[in-house]
Amino acid sequence: MISAVALWVVLPALSIAVLLSVVRLALGPSFPDRVVALDLMTTIGVGIVTVAALAWEQTALFDVATVLALVSFLATVAFARYVERGIRLWSNG
């Protein structure tokens, strides 16, 4: 089981990270900045689910964290392909 001290350190740190990424998501300034902030929030969510799995000793939550990480990765790859194709289309025109 994870110690109570670790929970009191990790959860506030993850909460602060979520708040900072919400600020980046709101302020931008560009669309890729917002996508990176959203990807960061998903990664932090994976960390929160992992800490919850350790704290509550629920191994099923590790599966949830894995699926969330895979979906986040696929979304990031899709966005990168979108940006790359958009840049190629714009540069040819």
N, CA, C and O of each residue as an XYZ file, in Angstrom:
372
protein
N       0.842     -1.188      0.000
C       0.000      0.000      0.000
C       0.883      1.246      0.000
O       1.954      1.269      0.608
N       0.428      2.237     -0.668
C       1.158      3.504     -0.745
C       1.024      4.243      0.587
O      -0.032      4.214      1.219
N       2.078      4.889      0.994
C       2.032      5.572      2.284
C       1.194      6.839      2.202
O       1.021      7.422      1.131
N       0.683      7.249      3.341
C      -0.155      8.454      3.406
C       0.655      9.696      3.059
O       0.125     10.641      2.474
N       1.931      9.698      3.414
C       2.778     10.851      3.105
C       2.917     11.009      1.590
O       2.870     12.121      1.065
N       3.087      9.893      0.905
C       3.204      9.956     -0.552
C       1.924     10.492     -1.181
O       1.980     11.264     -2.138
N       0.773     10.090     -0.653
C      -0.494     10.609     -1.167
C      -0.608     12.104     -0.937
O      -1.085     12.833     -1.808
N      -0.175     12.567      0.226
C      -0.258     13.997      0.541
C       0.725     14.817     -0.283
O       0.558     16.030     -0.410
N       1.733     14.188     -0.838
C       2.688     14.901     -1.687
C       2.277     14.822     -3.160
O       2.309     15.828     -3.870
N       1.897     13.640     -3.613
C       1.627     13.429     -5.035
C       0.326     14.086     -5.479
O       0.301     14.759     -6.509
N      -0.743     13.906     -4.730
C      -2.034     14.451     -5.165
C      -2.054     15.979     -5.252
O      -2.590     16.506     -6.227
N      -1.499     16.719     -4.286
C      -1.440     18.177     -4.483
C      -0.556     18.584     -5.663
O      -0.865     19.548     -6.363
N       0.529     17.865     -5.884
C       1.390     18.185     -7.026
C       0.647     17.966     -8.342
O       0.751     18.779     -9.261
N      -0.095     16.878     -8.429
C      -0.881     16.629     -9.638
C      -1.999     17.654     -9.792
O      -2.331     18.053    -10.909
N      -2.574     18.076     -8.681
C      -3.628     19.098     -8.740
C      -3.085     20.428     -9.246
O      -3.727     21.099    -10.054
N      -1.910     20.804     -8.774
C      -1.281     22.045     -9.245
C      -0.954     21.930    -10.734
O      -1.125     22.888    -11.489
N      -0.489     20.764    -11.148
C      -0.183     20.561    -12.566
C      -1.438     20.679    -13.427
O      -1.385     21.231    -14.526
N      -2.561     20.165    -12.935
C      -3.822     20.297    -13.679
C      -4.213     21.759    -13.790
O      -4.625     22.213    -14.857
N      -4.089     22.499    -12.700
C      -4.445     23.919    -12.734
C      -3.573     24.692    -13.724
O      -4.075     25.531    -14.472
N      -2.287     24.413    -13.727
C      -1.395     25.100    -14.662
C      -1.703     24.737    -16.112
O      -1.615     25.584    -17.001
N      -2.061     23.486    -16.346
C      -2.394     23.109    -17.722
C      -3.741     23.680    -18.154
O      -3.949     23.930    -19.341
N      -4.660     23.890    -17.212
C      -5.920     24.564    -17.547
C      -5.640     26.009    -17.949
O      -6.269     26.534    -18.868
N      -4.701     26.646    -17.263
C      -4.322     28.016    -17.630
C      -3.745     28.034    -19.040
O      -4.095     28.901    -19.841
N      -2.870     27.093    -19.348
C      -2.286     27.027    -20.695
C      -3.367     26.732    -21.729
O      -3.336     27.272    -22.835
N      -4.315     25.882    -21.376
C      -5.406     25.569    -22.298
C      -6.262     26.797    -22.571
O      -6.709     27.008    -23.699
N      -6.487     27.598    -21.555
C      -7.332     28.782    -21.722
C      -6.608     29.910    -22.459
O      -7.209     30.604    -23.278
N      -5.330     30.088    -22.169
C      -4.600     31.224    -22.739
C      -4.016     30.963    -24.122
O      -3.781     31.897    -24.887
N      -3.788     29.713    -24.435
C      -3.274     29.418    -25.776
C      -1.781     29.635    -25.892
O      -1.044     29.009    -25.130
N      -1.291     30.446    -26.758
C      -1.944     31.342    -27.707
C      -2.356     30.658    -29.005
O      -3.206     31.178    -29.728
N      -1.767     29.500    -29.316
C      -2.092     28.865    -30.594
C      -2.821     27.546    -30.353
O      -2.874     27.039    -29.232
N      -3.376     27.012    -31.421
C      -4.093     25.745    -31.336
C      -3.182     24.595    -30.898
O      -3.601     23.802    -30.055
N      -1.956     24.462    -31.427
C      -1.076     23.395    -30.939
C      -0.755     23.512    -29.449
O      -0.617     22.492    -28.773
N      -0.634     24.734    -28.922
C      -0.409     24.904    -27.488
C      -1.573     24.332    -26.687
O      -1.379     23.702    -25.648
N      -2.765     24.557    -27.178
C      -3.951     24.049    -26.484
C      -4.021     22.524    -26.554
O      -4.429     21.874    -25.592
N      -3.628     21.962    -27.683
C      -3.637     20.505    -27.813
C      -2.596     19.882    -26.889
O      -2.860     18.854    -26.266
N      -1.433     20.486    -26.795
C      -0.399     19.978    -25.889
C      -0.869     20.077    -24.439
O      -0.612     19.173    -23.644
N      -1.552     21.160    -24.090
C      -2.089     21.298    -22.736
C      -3.129     20.224    -22.451
O      -3.166     19.673    -21.351
N      -3.964     19.924    -23.419
C      -4.965     18.878    -23.246
C      -4.307     17.510    -23.120
O      -4.757     16.671    -22.339
N      -3.245     17.283    -23.885
C      -2.494     16.038    -23.778
C      -1.837     15.924    -22.406
O      -1.805     14.845    -21.813
N      -1.317     17.032    -21.910
C      -0.736     17.039    -20.572
C      -1.785     16.723    -19.517
O      -1.517     15.976    -18.576
N      -2.975     17.288    -19.669
C      -4.040     17.006    -18.708
C      -4.422     15.525    -18.731
O      -4.727     14.948    -17.687
N      -4.407     14.915    -19.900
C      -4.698     13.487    -19.990
C      -3.607     12.670    -19.309
O      -3.896     11.693    -18.618
N      -2.366     13.068    -19.504
C      -1.257     12.376    -18.851
C      -1.340     12.514    -17.337
O      -1.075     11.557    -16.611
N      -1.702     13.682    -16.863
C      -1.883     13.883    -15.426
C      -3.037     13.021    -14.928
O      -2.981     12.471    -13.828
N      -4.086     12.906    -15.748
C      -5.201     12.029    -15.393
C      -4.762     10.585    -15.239
O      -5.232      9.881    -14.346
N      -3.860     10.139    -16.108
C      -3.304      8.792    -15.976
C      -2.575      8.663    -14.640
O      -2.692      7.644    -13.960
N      -1.827      9.693    -14.270
C      -1.138      9.674    -12.976
C      -2.102      9.627    -11.806
O      -1.864      8.912    -10.833
N      -3.187     10.383    -11.892
C      -4.177     10.390    -10.811
C      -4.845      9.025    -10.688
O      -5.041      8.525     -9.581
N      -5.193      8.424    -11.823
C      -5.811      7.095    -11.784
C      -4.828      6.070    -11.222
O      -5.227      5.175    -10.476
N      -3.555      6.192    -11.572
C      -2.546      5.273    -11.051
C      -2.381      5.425     -9.546
O      -2.280      4.428     -8.831
N      -2.353      6.653     -9.062
C      -2.259      6.879     -7.616
C      -3.497      6.325     -6.915
O      -3.390      5.732     -5.841
N      -4.668      6.515     -7.517
C      -5.892      5.969     -6.932
C      -5.841      4.443     -6.888
O      -6.291      3.830     -5.920
N      -5.291      3.832     -7.938
C      -5.167      2.373     -7.955
C      -4.250      1.887     -6.841
O      -4.520      0.867     -6.207
N      -3.179      2.611     -6.608
C      -2.267      2.233     -5.526
C      -2.891      2.472     -4.157
O      -2.741      1.651     -3.253
N      -3.584      3.586     -4.003
C      -4.157      3.929     -2.702
C      -5.297      2.992     -2.322
O      -5.413      2.585     -1.166
N      -6.140      2.649     -3.299
C      -7.308      1.815     -3.010
C      -7.064      0.335     -3.269
O      -7.948     -0.495     -3.060
N      -5.848      0.011     -3.727
C      -5.469     -1.366     -4.032
C      -6.452     -2.021     -4.996
O      -6.882     -3.157     -4.792
N      -6.798     -1.288     -6.044
C      -7.702     -1.773     -7.091
C      -6.906     -1.938     -8.382
O      -6.594     -0.956     -9.056
N      -6.586     -3.165     -8.717
C      -5.763     -3.394     -9.901
C      -6.515     -3.094    -11.198
O      -5.885     -2.869    -12.231
N      -7.833     -3.087    -11.164
C      -8.605     -2.773    -12.373
C      -8.355     -1.340    -12.834
O      -8.482     -1.043    -14.021
N      -8.004     -0.459    -11.916
C      -7.732      0.925    -12.289
C      -6.459      1.053    -13.122
O      -6.304      2.018    -13.870
N      -5.553      0.094    -13.000
C      -4.370      0.111    -13.860
C      -4.769     -0.104    -15.320
O      -4.173      0.478    -16.226
N      -5.781     -0.945    -15.540
C      -6.290     -1.131    -16.902
C      -6.899      0.161    -17.433
O      -6.716      0.507    -18.600
N      -7.618      0.865    -16.579
C      -8.205      2.151    -16.974
C      -7.104      3.140    -17.341
O      -7.211      3.848    -18.342
N      -6.053      3.189    -16.538
C      -4.939      4.102    -16.811
C      -4.246      3.738    -18.124
O      -3.854      4.622    -18.885
N      -4.097      2.454    -18.387
C      -3.462      2.019    -19.630
C      -4.290      2.412    -20.847
O      -3.750      2.908    -21.836
N      -5.591      2.193    -20.774
C      -6.466      2.560    -21.896
C      -6.461      4.071    -22.103
O      -6.421      4.542    -23.239
N      -6.502      4.828    -21.015
C      -6.467      6.285    -21.121
C      -5.165      6.756    -21.763
O      -5.174      7.675    -22.583
N      -4.055      6.137    -21.399
C      -2.766      6.502    -21.997
C      -2.730      6.158    -23.485
O      -2.203      6.931    -24.285
N      -3.281      5.017    -23.860
C      -3.301      4.639    -25.274
C      -4.175      5.574    -26.100
O      -3.798      5.962    -27.205
N      -5.334      5.936    -25.574
C      -6.215      6.862    -26.288
C      -5.540      8.226    -26.424
O      -5.640      8.871    -27.468
N      -4.859      8.661    -25.377
C      -4.149      9.937    -25.429
C      -3.044      9.898    -26.483
O      -2.864     10.860    -27.231
N      -2.316      8.804    -26.542
C      -1.257      8.663    -27.539
C      -1.824      8.707    -28.953
O      -1.280      9.391    -29.820
N      -2.909      7.985    -29.188
C      -3.513      7.976    -30.518
C      -4.034      9.353    -30.910
O      -3.930      9.751    -32.070
N      -4.590     10.075    -29.956
C      -5.068     11.428    -30.247
C      -3.902     12.351    -30.597
O      -4.024     13.189    -31.490
N      -2.788     12.206    -29.908
C      -1.617     13.027    -30.194
C      -1.052     12.713    -31.579
O      -0.672     13.622    -32.316
N      -0.997     11.445    -31.927
C      -0.519     11.057    -33.255
C      -1.454     11.594    -34.335
O      -0.996     12.085    -35.367
N      -2.753     11.504    -34.103
C      -3.714     12.019    -35.083
C      -3.559     13.525    -35.258
O      -3.618     14.028    -36.379
N      -3.362     14.239    -34.168
C      -3.168     15.683    -34.271
C      -1.875     16.012    -35.009
O      -1.846     16.932    -35.827
N      -0.811     15.271    -34.727
C       0.463     15.522    -35.407
C       0.331     15.285    -36.910
O       0.885     16.040    -37.708
N      -0.392     14.252    -37.293
C      -0.610     14.002    -38.728
C      -1.442     15.116    -39.346
O      -1.190     15.531    -40.478
N      -2.424     15.594    -38.610
C      -3.266     16.690    -39.097
C      -2.429     17.945    -39.335
O      -2.561     18.596    -40.372
N      -1.581     18.278    -38.389
C      -0.730     19.463    -38.523
C       0.258     19.281    -39.668
O       0.470     20.204    -40.455
N       0.863     18.103    -39.770
C       1.833     17.855    -40.833
C       1.188     17.966    -42.212
O       1.760     18.579    -43.113
N       0.026     17.393    -42.383
C      -0.654     17.484    -43.678
C      -1.096     18.907    -43.961
O      -1.042     19.359    -45.105
N      -1.527     19.607    -42.942
C      -1.923     20.996    -43.133
C      -0.753     21.857    -43.553
O      -0.906     22.733    -44.405
N       0.407     21.629    -42.977
C       1.598     22.403    -43.334
C       2.011     22.075    -44.764
O       2.386     22.971    -45.519
N       1.947     20.795    -45.145
C       2.286     20.426    -46.516
C       1.314     21.042    -47.510
O       1.723     21.514    -48.571
N       0.043     21.040    -47.177
C      -0.944     21.631    -48.083
C      -0.736     23.134    -48.216
O      -0.844     23.689    -49.309
N      -0.439     23.787    -47.101
C      -0.262     25.236    -47.131
C       1.025     25.628    -47.857
O       1.062     26.654    -48.536
N       2.075     24.826    -47.722
C       3.344     25.194    -48.346
C       3.327     24.959    -49.857
O       4.062     25.624    -50.587
N       2.504     24.030    -50.338
C       2.422     23.780    -51.783
C       1.606     24.840    -52.505
O       1.783     25.054    -53.705
N       0.705     25.510    -51.775
C      -0.236     26.420    -52.395
C       0.352     27.717    -52.769
O      -0.345     28.579    -53.305
